[in-house]
Amino acid sequence: MSQSEYTSILKCTPWLAKFLTRRGLKQPDHRPLYEYHATSEEYDELKWLLRSIGVPDGYKSDKGYAACFTLFCSEWYRRDYEREYGWAWEPIYKTIGISASSSEMGKIIPKGLDGYWGRPVRFYDTERRNFLGSLFSEGGLPFRLLKESNSRFQSMFSLILNQYDQAKYSNISTFALVHAAVEKSSLPVVFKEDTSVELISRMAEQLVSLVQIYDLSNHTEPVKELERVHPKWRDSFPVPLDDDTGTSFLNGLLRTASTESKPRLQKNKTTLCQFLWSENHPEAVQALISLPEELSFSIDIEPSTTRFELAIYEDGNEIASLGPAYATLSNSQAKIKVRKREIKFYRRNPTVSLFIVARAGGMFVGSNLLEGSEVAVGDVPLVFVSDKNEWLLQGQASCSVRGSHVLIVLPKDGCLASEHEDCDSGFSALGCRALTIKGRQDIIIEGDETYRIKTGRDQIIHAGFSFQGKRLNWTSYPDELFLGVPGITQHSENLSTHHYKRFFNGTFIDNCDVQEKMGAQFISVRNENNETLLRKKIGILPNDFSLEIKNGQQANEGSVIITTQHPCLYSLKEKTLEVGRKRLPGSTEIMMKAEGIPPASISLQITPNLTANPIVIWLPFPARGCLAFDKDEKPLPKNLTINDLLGARAYLFGKNGEPTRYQLELRLRSRSGMQALYEWHYSAGECPVELTLYSLREHIDNLLSLEEGIDQTVDMRIKGGGSSFTWQIRRYKYSLDYDRGRQILLANSISNRTGQIPSPVIMLLSEPERKVVPLTSRMSEGVPVGEFELSSIIQKNGPWLVLPKPGEEASFRPCFIAGEPVIQSDATAIQSLQKATQLFNPRSDVNTIMLVLEQMASDPAHSGWQFLRNLYDQFGYLPLATFEVWRALVQHPQALAMSLFKFEMSIDYLSRIESEFPVFWEFLPITEVKRSATRFRAFLAHKGAPEEMQIRLLDRMYQQLGTTFPTYASEVQLWLSQGKLPPVFPELTMKDIILEWYQELLREHGESRWPEFGGPGLLRWYMSQQNPVIDISPDASYRYSVTLLPVFAAAVASGKTTFDSVFENKPGAVFFLRQVRDFDSRWFNAIFQYCLLRNVTEK
């Protein structure tokens, strides 16, 4: 190399030093290159510098030159790329006057991108290194093409943001959503490259996050508001900011995001139901349910835990999960703080009511009707108003709506009787004829009833009726079944008149005799103009009607006893079951006998009125002992996966009306001898106890999380009534074996009754943001045989993980493949999770992932947080323990504390960490949470967020933490967010208060079975304390654990003692302690909070 060339190369290093110094850095911090936001002047300097150097021989060893070259290429793509350039190096070479071979680029790019900037080199699906794609993805989006396609890009972005929430609810990744939108758009082809799709996906997520964090939907000028609270918000976007067009472009996207992300349902103190229809799903209606902060349930049976599962039920089946929640029990009432206050899902049978159900141990403990949750498809006109790209249901039957552009779904017997100019009637929705009309109109629909719909009005007016009467609480058709004619309550504030009449199947109720009011009837309510305000099919049985199911002598025998003085006809749909009838005055007993195992249910058809349709009631077969069925009502197989429990139920029967006690046990088959189990007790009497087995999945996950690996088995055992049944539950249906010599994967069935073959995909562990590659099974005579070819893919990079694709029923245990050996690096040089994942070796003394987590714990800006976010978003459908980084995170308290803030205290994230790992949040050092909060605030301040916004953001996070785990609510939440401590009461006063709490605990659980794990150790620890925070003396040894655990947990959280001081390394200790905590959350929360705040005051 000549002296001049050597001198030129030396210019690169000082230029880079100045570049970083201007940004307050001494070395690169691993951010994407576009986030450094090189100015136009710096770009021109870099262009001149590289032109003057050319490609000297010394580039092979000069990291500075490689760093300048890679930075320039990324900036060139963002600033100067044109449509006609295609995917080629030549335009770059021409700009700086060089020419280089692919082998030369193979040395420069990794040295600059990975070696200096700490950024990964991407790969094609063929596993060749994608140098050009790597540089272009670091540059951001090609801004000249963006300006050229501005309006089309904005339209596409509006579509993405409009569908963003629905994609999340449907477990569709942002990448898949953006990819579909880009493919449909008429944007230049470069935007369809994976690198561009990834950048647009990240932009969408960032914009939605900004809108949510800073509450921009409620501001008429979101850009001005964000400028005020977060002036540097644009810095993380892949667009040049030294160009006015770039700034205005981002402003436009932010306005779009603020509009599209506006919540449809505002936070409220009551329950709200809204329904949407979309041309994308013309046969379905989508429900949006908003819940208050707290729900109350009446409970008949005292549950053994205060940790409930909440779900929304439709037609007797779970349709949406609301997750776990903690209850406060008092006087047969349960008050529950709701974690998930908004949920969106598609209805399966929209004509029936929805219920919010509380369960414990699979058993229903409470149920609330969701008022206004029926959508009477086909029975009355449905009036939807245009709302963004969807239609929002605003009225049913006769009504007035604000919208002047409406979609009306006609009843099956109805037709349009009025004439309208701007009317389109050439399509269908929800299986019915439909039409759209614009303007302020009076629309008449006629059929069996007459309906008037007024559009473009000042206010929404609809009937708002509800039924009042004695209900028969069996699953039935119609779904609302009454004993006697129900009353009707009208509770709409907007109706101008209360003069209305009731009709049965079109006949005025006063003209109907007693017989004509029975059976399955359409009840309708009309106003003085004979316009129908309500029409609904309900079932009416005689006032004195009662139903009893009775066991027989054998498990496959039983009978149904119906009592009423009113003449009725009865029949079973399953006619072969009936073996005889016994008629007595006022009652009929239908006797049944099944061949072999009885069915899950029987259908009893009741006809109290020959001129009306019959009523159908579904009853469990009155067997003996325990019967368990899968979702298809077939006997539950003995070998199961967790997903096989979806729709599965168990029925527990009493003996001839006498109470029979049952026990359900979930026990881990432990390799270490750990006796980890859950246990619930039930009493079955006249009515069988129905257990929803899939609601036990969180408890099964808890057990499976207790040991290393992902291959454990849980035994589910139900015993009682003189019988005992056991099932084996695993996570996965298949395993995949890697045949290294033949380079194939072989699928082996663990428990597969369907004959399905899995559909695996393969991911590069070090690049979670990267698109997975599907693997295809070999075929034999057109049939897949479960052998998957890997060819040379895995030899050119690594490590790899073969995974089930999202929603895959034939799931399997992920298969690790090391791939190409990675050259070991000096541990001190590992600064990214990408590199740590590549170099991780479980047998090594150095845990590379832990090294990076240590850096991340004190640095909220570390690139590792984006790695974790990508992993969570792309592969969150898998158990978190699938990935070593999550297992390492929960072992690192400081990084775990920081993750709370980096994941914005997401309720889903907090819940999953606890359910999938042996984590007891109340043991997390509270000082680490405070320390992480301080670092996170400094990070926000560096980003330009003013103090007011920092406080508001952290307050919101602490509020979510308290909602998820009530131990961190109220006074602890106030201390975390504001540093305020509650007033100190005199010692004697506080002693009396705690004694009263203790007496209340005893009263609530006088008949309960108290969990006892760790009791003696906790008592020894408590007695060893010189000045205990509270003075409490449990009067029985079986109460030690429940009474003293909150005192101990507060001492651990505040750093006054350690977990090991009582429990050493007892396997499964956290698992059992959760059961102690959840026995009575009110006691645990009150004592934990008091002791924790006393401890931090004294430190």
C-alpha positions, 0 to 999 in steps of 0.5 A, spaced: 500 500 500 502 506 498 503 512 503 497 516 500 493 510 501 495 509 508 494 516 509 487 516 506 485 510 510 487 513 517 482 519 515 476 514 516 477 513 524 478 520 526 472 522 522 468 516 525 470 519 532 467 526 530 461 523 528 460 519 534 462 525 539 457 529 535 451 524 538 454 524 545 458 517 544 465 514 544 463 508 541 457 505 537 451 503 541 448 498 536 442 502 534 440 501 527 444 506 522 438 510 520 437 512 528 444 516 528 441 520 523 447 523 519 446 530 516 446 532 509 453 535 510 456 528 514 453 524 508 457 529 503 463 529 507 463 521 507 462 521 500 468 525 498 472 521 503 470 514 500 471 517 493 478 520 495 480 513 498 477 508 492 478 501 494 486 500 497 489 494 498 489 496 506 481 495 506 482 488 508 485 490 515 481 496 516 475 496 520 474 504 520 474 504 512 469 498 512 465 502 518 465 508 513 463 504 507 457 501 510 454 507 513 455 511 507 451 505 503 445 505 508 445 513 507 445 512 500 439 508 500 435 512 504 437 519 500 439 517 493 435 510 491 431 511 485 426 506 482 430 504 476 436 502 480 433 495 482 437 491 487 444 492 485 451 495 487 453 499 481 449 505 482 453 505 489 460 504 486 458 509 481 457 514 486 464 514 489 468 511 483 470 504 485 469 497 483 469 491 487 468 484 487 463 480 491 469 477 495 471 483 496 464 485 499 464 479 503 470 482 507 468 489 508 461 488 510 461 484 516 467 487 518 464 494 518 457 492 519 458 487 525 465 488 527 464 496 528 457 498 528 455 491 532 449 490 527 447 483 524 448 481 517 442 478 514 441 472 510 437 470 504 432 464 504 437 460 501 442 462 507 447 466 502 449 472 506 445 478 503 450 484 504 446 489 500 439 487 503 443 488 510 445 495 508 439 497 505 435 495 512 440 499 516 439 505 511 431 505 512 426 507 507 428 510 500 426 517 501 425 519 494 421 513 492 417 515 499 416 522 496 414 520 489 409 515 492 407 519 498 399 519 498 399 511 496 404 510 502 399 514 507 393 510 504 397 503 505 399 505 512 392 507 514 389 500 512 395 497 516 393 501 522 386 500 522 387 493 522 392 493 527 388 491 533 384 486 530 391 483 527 393 483 534 387 479 537 387 474 532 395 473 533 397 475 526 404 478 526 405 485 524 410 483 519 404 478 516 399 484 516 404 489 513 406 484 508 399 483 505 398 490 505 404 491 501 403 486 496 396 489 495 398 496 494 401 499 487 408 501 491 414 500 487 417 493 488 423 495 493 417 496 498 416 489 497 422 486 499 423 483 506 427 489 509 422 494 507 416 490 510 420 489 517 422 497 517 414 498 515 412 493 521 417 497 526 414 504 524 407 501 525 408 498 532 412 505 534 407 509 532 401 505 535 406 505 541 407 513 541 399 514 540 397 509 546 403 512 551 402 519 550 394 518 549 394 522 542 387 519 540 384 524 545 388 530 542 386 534 536 393 536 534 397 530 536 403 532 532 403 539 537 402 535 543 407 530 542 412 535 540 411 538 547 412 532 551 417 528 547 420 533 542 425 527 539 420 522 537 422 522 530 429 520 532 427 512 531 424 512 525 428 510 518 426 517 514 431 523 513 430 528 518 434 534 515 429 534 510 422 538 511 419 533 507 421 527 512 418 531 518 412 533 514 411 525 512 412 523 519 407 528 522 402 525 517 403 518 519 402 520 526 396 524 525 393 517 521 395 513 527 392 517 532 385 517 528 386 509 526 388 507 533 382 511 537 379 506 542 372 505 540 370 504 547 372 509 552 374 506 559 368 506 563 364 504 570 359 499 566 360 493 561 359 495 554 358 491 548 359 493 541 359 489 534 362 490 527 361 488 520 366 488 515 366 486 508 373 482 509 368 477 513 361 478 511 358 472 514 361 474 521 359 479 526 365 481 531 364 483 538 368 489 542 367 488 550 369 493 555 369 492 562 369 496 568 375 495 573 371 491 578 366 486 577 361 482 582 359 475 582 354 472 587 357 465 589 353 459 592 360 455 593 366 457 597 372 456 592 378 453 595 382 459 592 381 467 591 385 466 584 379 465 579 379 465 571 375 469 567 372 468 561 366 470 556 361 464 554 356 464 548 351 458 548 355 454 554 362 455 551 368 459 552 369 464 546 374 469 549 378 468 555 379 474 560 385 471 564 386 470 571 384 475 576 384 475 584 377 476 588 375 478 595 370 474 598 365 477 603 358 474 604 357 470 598 359 475 594 366 476 590 369 482 587 374 481 582 379 486 579 379 485 572 386 485 568 383 485 561 378 490 560 377 490 553 377 484 548 375 483 541 372 476 538 368 474 532 361 471 534 359 464 533 352 464 534 350 472 535 343 471 536 344 468 543 346 472 550 353 472 552 355 471 559 362 473 563 363 467 567 368 466 573 371 459 575 376 456 580 379 449 579 375 448 572 368 449 576 363 455 575 363 459 581 359 465 578 356 468 572 353 475 569 349 476 563 352 481 558 346 486 557 345 487 550 349 482 547 344 479 543 344 480 535 338 478 532 340 476 525 335 474 521 329 476 526 329 484 525 333 489 521 340 490 523 342 497 522 350 499 521 353 505 520 359 507 517 365 507 521 372 507 518 373 501 514 368 497 518 360 498 520 358 499 527 352 496 529 347 502 532 340 499 532 336 493 531 329 493 529 325 500 529 330 505 531 334 512 530 341 513 528 346 518 527 349 516 521 347 518 514 351 512 511 348 506 513 348 498 512 341 495 513 341 487 514 334 485 513 330 480 517 329 473 513 322 475 512 323 482 511 323 487 504 324 494 503 317 498 503 320 505 502 323 508 496 330 511 496 334 514 491 341 513 493 340 505 495 344 499 493 341 492 495 345 488 491 349 484 496 348 480 502 351 480 509 351 475 515 347 470 511 341 475 509 340 480 504 342 487 505 342 494 503 346 501 504 342 507 504 345 514 504 342 521 507 337 523 512 332 518 511 325 514 514 326 507 512 320 502 512 321 495 512 315 490 512 314 482 513 311 479 519 312 485 522 313 493 520 320 497 522 321 504 521 329 506 521 331 513 521 337 515 519 342 522 520 338 524 526 341 528 532 341 522 537 341 515 537 334 512 539 333 504 540 328 500 545 333 498 550 328 492 553 330 487 558 326 481 560 324 480 568 322 473 570 324 466 573 329 463 568 330 455 567 338 455 568 339 449 563 342 450 556 336 450 551 333 453 545 331 458 545 337 460 549 332 464 554 327 460 557 322 462 562 317 459 567 311 463 566 310 469 561 316 474 563 315 481 564 318 486 560 322 492 562 324 498 558 330 502 560 332 507 554 332 514 556 331 516 549 324 513 547 319 519 547 313 514 549 312 509 554 306 506 550 307 499 547 304 493 547 306 486 547 305 480 542 306 473 541 307 470 534 303 476 531 297 476 536 296 481 542 298 478 548 291 480 551 288 475 546 292 469 547 289 464 552 294 460 557 296 455 552 298 460 546 303 463 551 307 457 551 313 454 547 318 457 543 315 464 541 317 470 538 315 476 543 315 482 540 313 489 542 310 495 538 309 502 539 302 506 538 304 506 530 304 499 530 312 499 529 316 493 532 321 496 537 323 488 539 322 481 536 326 476 540 324 468 540 324 466 547 321 459 551 316 459 556 314 453 560 309 453 565 310 456 572 310 450 576 315 446 571 321 443 574 326 438 572 330 433 575 335 428 573 336 421 577 342 416 577 340 409 575 343 402 579 348 402 574 353 408 571 350 407 564 342 408 567 339 414 569 332 418 568 329 425 567 323 426 572 319 432 569 314 435 574 308 440 572 300 440 572 300 443 565 299 437 559 306 437 555 309 432 550 316 430 551 321 426 547 328 425 547 332 426 541 336 420 542 330 415 542 335 409 543 336 411 550 329 411 552 327 404 555 321 406 559 316 411 562 313 412 568 307 417 569 304 419 575 299 425 577 303 431 575 310 428 573 313 424 568 319 419 569 323 418 562 328 412 564 334 411 560 340 406 558 346 407 554 350 401 551 357 402 553 359 409 555 353 414 556 353 420 552 356 427 554 349 430 554 341 428 552 336 433 548 329 433 551 324 436 547 318 439 550 312 441 547 307 445 552 303 448 546 302 444 539 301 451 535 308 453 537 315 450 536 317 445 541 323 447 546 329 443 547 333 443 553 340 439 553 342 435 559 348 431 562 346 424 561 344 422 569 350 417 570 354 415 576 361 417 578 365 421 573 364 422 565 369 426 561 369 428 554 373 431 549 370 437 544 366 432 540 363 429 546 367 423 545 370 419 551 376 423 553 383 419 551 388 418 556 394 421 553 393 428 551 396 435 549 394 441 553 390 443 546 386 437 546 383 440 553 380 445 549 372 444 549 373 438 554 369 437 560 368 432 566 361 431 569 361 429 576 355 426 579 352 425 586 348 418 588 341 419 588 341 426 590 346 425 596 352 429 596 358 426 593 365 428 594 370 429 589 377 431 588 381 433 582 389 433 582 394 435 577 401 432 579 407 433 575 411 427 573 418 430 576 424 427 575 427 430 581 422 427 586 418 434 587 411 433 589 408 438 585 401 438 585 394 442 585 388 439 588 381 442 588 375 439 592 367 438 589 361 436 592 356 433 587 348 433 589 342 433 585 345 437 579 352 434 577 358 439 577 361 440 570 368 442 570 371 446 564 378 442 563 381 447 558 381 452 564 386 448 568 391 450 562 394 455 566 395 451 572 398 445 568 403 450 565 405 452 572 407 445 573 410 444 567 415 450 568 418 447 574 423 443 571 428 444 566 426 442 559 419 442 555 418 435 555 414 434 562 408 430 563 402 432 568 397 427 571 390 429 571 386 425 576 379 425 578 377 420 584 370 420 588 364 416 588 368 410 588 372 411 582 378 414 580 380 416 573 387 418 570 389 422 564 397 424 562 397 431 559 403 433 555 405 440 551 406 437 545 403 431 540 409 430 536 417 430 537 422 431 531 428 427 530 434 430 527 437 425 522 444 429 521 447 424 516 441 424 511 439 432 513 432 430 514 427 431 520 423 425 522 416 426 525 414 421 531 407 421 534 406 422 542 399 422 542 396 423 535 389 421 534 387 425 527 393 422 523 395 430 522 402 431 520 405 437 523 407 443 518 414 446 521 418 452 520 425 454 521 428 460 525 435 463 526 435 464 533 440 470 533 435 474 528 428 473 531 425 479 526 427 475 520 421 471 516 421 463 518 422 458 512 417 453 512 419 446 511 415 441 506 414 434 508 416 428 503 410 425 499 409 418 498 403 417 493 401 424 494 400 423 502 405 427 506 410 422 510 412 426 516 420 427 513 422 434 512 428 435 508 433 441 510 438 440 505 444 445 505 440 451 509 442 449 516 450 448 514 451 456 512 449 459 519 446 457 526 444 456 531 437 454 528 430 452 531 425 448 528 418 450 530 410 449 529 407 454 525 402 459 529 395 455 530 398 449 528 394 443 532 399 438 530 404 441 535 411 438 536 417 439 541 421 445 538 428 442 535 434 445 536 440 444 530 446 447 531 448 449 524 454 452 522 460 452 528 460 459 530 467 462 531 468 463 539 469 470 541 472 474 547 467 474 552 468 481 553 467 483 546 459 480 546 455 486 547 448 484 543 443 478 544 444 476 537 452 474 538 450 472 545 445 467 542 450 465 537 455 463 542 451 460 547 453 453 550 450 450 556 456 446 558 460 452 558 462 456 564 461 463 561 453 464 560 454 469 554 446 471 555 447 472 562 453 477 560 449 481 555 443 481 560 447 484 565 449 490 560 441 491 559 439 491 566 442 498 567 441 500 559 434 501 557 437 503 550 440 497 549 439 493 543 437 487 546 431 490 548 429 490 541 431 483 540 426 481 546 421 485 543 421 482 536 422 475 539 416 476 544 412 479 538 414 474 533 414 467 537 409 469 543 405 463 541 410 458 543 411 457 551 417 462 553 421 457 556 422 455 548 428 460 548 434 460 553 434 468 553 427 468 557 429 462 561 436 467 563 432 473 564 427 470 570 434 468 573 437 475 573 433 480 578 436 486 575 434 485 568 427 482 570 426 489 573 428 493 567 424 488 563 417 491 566 419 498 564 421 496 557 415 491 556 411 497 559 408 493 565 404 489 559 398 485 563 399 479 558 407 480 559 407 480 567 402 474 567 405 470 562 412 470 566 409 468 572 405 462 569 410 460 565 416 460 570 417 459 577 417 467 579 413 469 585 413 477 583 412 479 591 419 476 592 422 481 586 427 486 590 423 492 590 429 496 590 431 494 583 424 496 581 425 503 583 432 503 581 430 501 574 425 506 574 430 511 575 434 509 569 428 508 565 426 516 567 433 518 565 432 514 558 426 518 557 429 524 559 435 523 554 429 522 549 427 529 550 420 527 554 419 532 559 418 531 567 411 531 566 410 526 561 415 521 565 411 521 571 405 520 567 408 514 563 410 511 569 404 512 573 400 508 568 405 503 568 405 502 576 397 502 575 397 496 570 402 493 575 397 494 581 391 491 576 395 485 575 398 483 582 394 487 587 399 486 592 403 492 588 396 496 588 394 502 592 399 504 597 405 500 594 403 503 587 403 510 591 410 509 594 413 507 587 410 512 583 410 518 588 415 516 594 409 517 598 408 513 605 401 512 608 400 515 615 403 511 621 398 509 626 400 508 633 403 501 635 397 499 639 392 501 634 395 497 628 395 491 632 388 491 633 387 493 626 391 487 624 388 482 629 381 484 626 384 482 619 386 476 622 379 474 625 376 476 619 381 471 615 378 465 620 371 467 619 372 466 612 375 460 612 373 456 618 371 450 614 376 451 609 382 446 608 388 451 609 395 450 605 401 448 609 407 448 605 413 451 609 409 453 615 414 451 620 420 454 617 416 461 616 414 460 624 422 459 625 424 465 621 418 469 624 420 467 631 428 469 630 426 476 628 428 481 634 423 486 632 418 483 627 414 488 623 407 485 626 405 482 632 401 476 630 401 469 633 397 463 629 393 459 634 394 452 630 400 450 626 396 449 619 395 456 619 402 458 620 404 458 612 398 463 610 399 467 616 406 469 615 408 468 608 406 475 607 410 478 612 416 474 610 415 476 602 415 483 604 422 482 608 425 479 602 422 484 597 425 489 601 432 486 602 431 484 610 432 477 608 433 472 603 428 467 600 434 461 601 434 463 609 427 459 609 427 455 603 434 454 601 433 451 594 427 447 595 425 445 588 418 447 587 417 452 593 415 458 589 409 453 586 407 451 593 408 458 595 403 461 590 398 457 592 399 459 599 398 466 597 392 465 593 388 462 598 386 469 601 388 475 597 385 480 601 389 478 607 396 477 603 395 483 600 394 487 606 399 484 610 404 484 605 403 492 603 403 494 610 410 490 612 413 492 605 412 499 606 414 499 614 421 495 612 422 501 606 421 506 611 426 503 616 431 502 611 
